[in-house]
């Protein structure tokens, strides 16, 4: 199983939970796909795109469960990033966890990235 990760504001995720589907954050909607990261990419994604932001969640998804709509495409530094070219159904999400800030203002992942 290959796990991929989505960081999102809690308010946006709560709206998705009520609807049963996550259509994406504003950047996802603008780009035409939902951005995800691998375990090795998630910390950098948090630092680059969510620095200092609190009240975030980390959603964990089994990449294989997303089928052919998930594409692995080059992005930062040529690394392949997972991009989903459809909405994410909430029943496809393995788990969702708070993503708090530590005392230094960095996101605290604990053992969530595997």
Backbone as CSV, one residue per row, in Angstrom:
resi,resn,N_x,N_y,N_z,CA_x,CA_y,CA_z,C_x,C_y,C_z
1,UNK,0.853,-1.185,0.000,0.000,0.000,0.000,0.894,1.242,0.000
2,UNK,0.598,2.164,-0.891,1.304,3.441,-0.957,0.398,4.510,-0.374
3,UNK,0.837,5.128,0.703,0.046,6.183,1.326,0.439,7.534,0.754
4,UNK,-0.563,8.384,0.525,-0.343,9.764,0.128,-1.083,10.659,1.122
5,UNK,-0.711,11.941,1.128,-1.144,12.848,2.182,-1.667,14.153,1.605
6,UNK,-2.712,14.673,2.255,-3.288,15.967,1.874,-3.386,16.829,3.125
7,UNK,-2.791,18.003,3.070,-2.914,18.988,4.143,-4.008,19.966,3.735
8,UNK,-4.919,20.248,4.658,-6.014,21.171,4.347,-6.439,21.916,5.607
9,UNK,-6.951,23.126,5.444,-7.534,23.825,6.589,-8.709,23.015,7.140
10,UNK,-8.814,22.973,8.447,-9.890,22.209,9.087,-11.263,22.659,8.593
11,UNK,-11.462,23.948,8.417,-12.782,24.442,7.981,-13.140,23.894,6.597
12,UNK,-12.180,23.847,5.703,-12.418,23.315,4.367,-12.695,21.814,4.431
13,UNK,-11.948,21.119,5.289,-12.155,19.677,5.433,-13.511,19.387,6.063
14,UNK,-13.929,20.197,7.025,-15.241,20.011,7.653,-16.364,20.171,6.628
15,UNK,-16.211,21.138,5.715,-17.200,21.308,4.637,-17.239,20.060,3.757
16,UNK,-16.080,19.524,3.441,-16.000,18.314,2.621,-16.636,17.133,3.337
17,UNK,-16.380,17.017,4.627,-16.953,15.910,5.399,-18.477,15.968,5.372
18,UNK,-19.026,17.178,5.471,-20.479,17.327,5.431,-21.034,16.951,4.059
19,UNK,-20.271,17.241,3.004,-20.715,16.950,1.640,-20.381,15.521,1.203
20,UNK,-19.432,14.880,1.916,-19.013,13.532,1.551,-17.977,13.493,0.446
21,UNK,-17.512,14.677,0.029,-16.539,14.753,-1.056,-15.671,16.004,-0.879
22,UNK,-14.379,15.846,-1.168,-13.437,16.960,-1.132,-13.113,17.327,-2.575
23,UNK,-13.535,18.520,-2.989,-13.303,18.943,-4.363,-11.987,19.681,-4.511
24,UNK,-11.380,20.052,-3.393,-10.068,20.679,-3.429,-10.036,22.031,-2.756
25,UNK,-8.815,22.433,-2.423,-8.540,23.771,-1.906,-8.472,24.725,-3.100
26,UNK,-8.433,26.023,-2.873,-8.373,26.959,-3.998,-7.247,26.658,-5.001
27,UNK,-6.067,26.283,-4.524,-4.962,25.965,-5.448,-5.289,24.729,-6.284
28,UNK,-5.961,23.754,-5.694,-6.357,22.556,-6.434,-7.356,22.911,-7.534
29,UNK,-8.338,23.710,-7.169,-9.363,24.106,-8.138,-8.742,24.898,-9.287
30,UNK,-7.783,25.769,-8.963,-7.117,26.567,-9.997,-6.287,25.691,-10.937
31,UNK,-5.647,24.655,-10.390,-4.767,23.801,-11.191,-5.511,22.671,-11.900
32,UNK,-6.739,22.378,-11.474,-7.523,21.340,-12.138,-7.297,19.941,-11.597
33,UNK,-6.645,19.817,-10.465,-6.441,18.522,-9.812,-6.139,18.756,-8.336
34,UNK,-6.304,17.717,-7.532,-6.014,17.807,-6.105,-4.558,17.400,-5.891
35,UNK,-3.815,18.290,-5.245,-2.405,18.059,-4.926,-2.283,17.156,-3.696
36,UNK,-1.454,16.142,-3.792,-1.091,15.306,-2.647,0.420,15.268,-2.557
37,UNK,0.927,14.730,-1.461,2.356,14.529,-1.264,2.591,13.125,-0.754
38,UNK,3.802,12.629,-0.974,4.212,11.359,-0.376,4.698,11.631,1.040
39,UNK,4.997,10.577,1.768,5.505,10.734,3.133,6.779,11.575,3.151
40,UNK,7.656,11.366,2.187,8.918,12.116,2.172,8.739,13.563,1.713
41,UNK,7.642,13.887,1.065,7.400,15.239,0.551,6.540,16.098,1.471
42,UNK,5.826,15.476,2.393,4.795,16.190,3.152,5.350,17.274,4.064
43,UNK,6.449,17.027,4.736,7.021,18.055,5.617,7.408,19.305,4.816
44,UNK,8.031,19.102,3.657,8.413,20.238,2.822,7.174,20.965,2.299
45,UNK,6.148,20.221,1.930,4.897,20.828,1.481,4.312,21.699,2.594
46,UNK,4.312,21.183,3.812,3.783,21.951,4.948,4.586,23.230,5.157
47,UNK,5.913,23.114,5.113,6.768,24.278,5.339,6.630,25.315,4.222
48,UNK,6.499,24.840,2.998,6.444,25.746,1.847,5.081,26.408,1.670
49,UNK,4.007,25.645,1.846,2.672,26.156,1.519,1.782,26.470,2.726
50,UNK,2.181,25.998,3.923,1.325,26.173,5.108,2.108,26.706,6.306
51,UNK,3.248,27.351,6.074,4.107,27.833,7.155,3.322,28.684,8.157
52,UNK,3.415,28.308,9.423,2.786,29.063,10.493,1.282,28.926,10.593
53,UNK,0.656,28.185,9.693,-0.799,28.044,9.727,-1.200,26.972,10.738
54,UNK,-2.123,27.334,11.579,-2.655,26.373,12.544,-4.034,25.925,12.072
55,UNK,-4.646,25.060,12.823,-5.983,24.538,12.531,-6.039,23.850,11.167
56,UNK,-5.009,23.026,10.918,-4.951,22.223,9.699,-5.209,20.766,10.042
57,UNK,-5.548,19.988,9.019,-5.662,18.535,9.174,-4.765,17.866,8.140
58,UNK,-4.398,16.644,8.445,-3.633,15.802,7.539,-4.485,14.583,7.220
59,UNK,-4.870,14.463,5.957,-5.644,13.314,5.507,-4.683,12.299,4.904
60,UNK,-4.914,11.031,5.219,-4.071,9.943,4.730,-4.932,9.055,3.832
61,UNK,-4.409,8.782,2.634,-5.176,8.076,1.612,-4.312,6.969,1.016
62,UNK,-4.916,5.830,0.724,-4.246,4.749,0.011,-4.264,5.100,-1.477
63,UNK,-3.093,5.358,-2.045,-3.011,5.804,-3.437,-3.638,4.802,-4.407
64,UNK,-3.439,3.522,-4.163,-3.963,2.515,-5.087,-5.491,2.532,-5.153
65,UNK,-6.131,2.962,-4.080,-7.593,2.991,-4.037,-8.180,4.059,-4.963
66,UNK,-7.359,4.990,-5.431,-7.854,6.095,-6.250,-7.903,5.767,-7.736
67,UNK,-7.308,4.665,-8.124,-7.397,4.218,-9.510,-6.650,5.103,-10.494
68,UNK,-7.124,5.074,-11.730,-6.431,5.739,-12.829,-6.532,7.259,-12.811
69,UNK,-7.399,7.814,-11.981,-7.517,9.271,-11.893,-6.336,9.884,-11.149
70,UNK,-5.544,9.041,-10.464,-4.349,9.526,-9.768,-3.157,9.416,-10.716
71,UNK,-2.523,10.547,-10.962,-1.359,10.610,-11.845,-0.144,11.058,-11.040
72,UNK,1.002,10.456,-11.337,2.271,10.840,-10.708,3.008,11.734,-11.698
73,UNK,3.154,13.028,-11.320,3.701,14.007,-12.247,4.837,14.796,-11.608
74,UNK,5.818,15.197,-12.421,6.955,15.945,-11.879,6.531,17.319,-11.384
75,UNK,7.139,17.714,-10.262,6.911,19.039,-9.696,8.222,19.505,-9.086
76,UNK,8.203,19.984,-7.832,9.401,20.510,-7.179,10.633,19.654,-7.432
77,UNK,11.632,20.232,-8.046,12.898,19.543,-8.239,12.800,18.294,-9.093
78,UNK,11.723,18.152,-9.854,11.556,16.974,-10.692,10.972,15.773,-9.976
79,UNK,10.731,15.890,-8.658,10.114,14.786,-7.921,8.716,14.512,-8.462
80,UNK,8.314,13.255,-8.444,6.960,12.897,-8.853,6.004,13.104,-7.686
81,UNK,4.959,13.855,-7.937,3.926,14.123,-6.937,2.618,13.509,-7.404
82,UNK,1.818,12.999,-6.460,0.510,12.454,-6.818,-0.523,13.569,-6.994
83,UNK,-1.223,13.535,-8.126,-2.273,14.507,-8.450,-3.540,13.738,-8.810
84,UNK,-4.644,14.093,-8.175,-5.917,13.425,-8.427,-6.785,14.288,-9.333
85,UNK,-7.154,13.726,-10.477,-7.938,14.452,-11.476,-9.425,14.163,-11.344
86,UNK,-9.909,14.233,-10.151,-11.341,14.154,-9.844,-11.485,14.510,-8.369
87,UNK,-12.711,14.617,-7.916,-12.945,14.877,-6.500,-12.562,13.639,-5.682
88,UNK,-12.185,13.876,-4.445,-11.842,12.805,-3.516,-13.069,12.492,-2.663
89,UNK,-13.558,11.262,-2.777,-14.679,10.853,-1.917,-14.137,10.609,-0.514
90,UNK,-14.870,11.047,0.477,-14.401,10.912,1.857,-14.320,9.459,2.299
91,UNK,-15.061,8.563,1.633,-14.937,7.147,1.988,-13.635,6.544,1.447
92,UNK,-12.885,7.315,0.658,-11.576,6.878,0.172,-10.445,7.295,1.109
93,UNK,-10.762,8.042,2.134,-9.760,8.553,3.065,-9.596,7.560,4.209
94,UNK,-8.357,7.113,4.413,-8.085,6.136,5.473,-8.225,6.763,6.853
95,UNK,-7.691,7.980,7.029,-7.787,8.658,8.325,-7.480,10.136,8.162
96,UNK,-7.930,10.907,9.145,-7.704,12.351,9.180,-7.246,12.705,10.587
97,UNK,-6.190,13.529,10.666,-5.587,13.861,11.955,-5.339,15.361,12.052
98,UNK,-5.434,15.924,13.256,-5.041,17.319,13.434,-3.557,17.478,13.114
99,UNK,-3.178,18.644,12.615,-1.778,18.929,12.307,-1.377,20.193,13.067
100,UNK,-1.044,20.024,14.351,-0.741,21.184,15.192,0.650,21.756,14.914
101,UNK,0.867,22.946,15.434,2.181,23.579,15.387,2.914,23.288,16.693
102,UNK,4.229,23.101,16.597,5.016,22.927,17.814,5.419,24.295,18.355
103,UNK,6.209,24.325,19.419,6.599,25.580,20.064,7.407,26.488,19.142
104,UNK,8.039,25.902,18.126,8.833,26.689,17.181,8.040,27.104,15.944
105,UNK,6.761,26.764,15.892,5.919,27.133,14.767,5.980,26.192,13.588
106,UNK,6.620,25.027,13.765,6.664,24.014,12.703,5.535,23.014,12.931
107,UNK,5.084,22.395,11.866,4.006,21.417,11.990,4.542,20.146,12.627
108,UNK,3.719,19.603,13.503,4.093,18.435,14.302,3.387,17.191,13.734
109,UNK,4.150,16.353,13.037,3.588,15.173,12.389,3.601,13.925,13.270
110,UNK,4.464,13.909,14.280,4.568,12.711,15.116,4.864,11.503,14.248
111,UNK,4.115,10.424,14.459,4.329,9.174,13.716,3.375,9.033,12.529
112,UNK,2.776,10.131,12.078,1.757,10.036,11.013,2.336,9.744,9.641
113,UNK,3.575,10.095,9.407,4.183,9.876,8.083,4.920,8.553,8.083
114,UNK,4.446,7.622,7.255,5.116,6.318,7.207,5.513,5.954,5.800
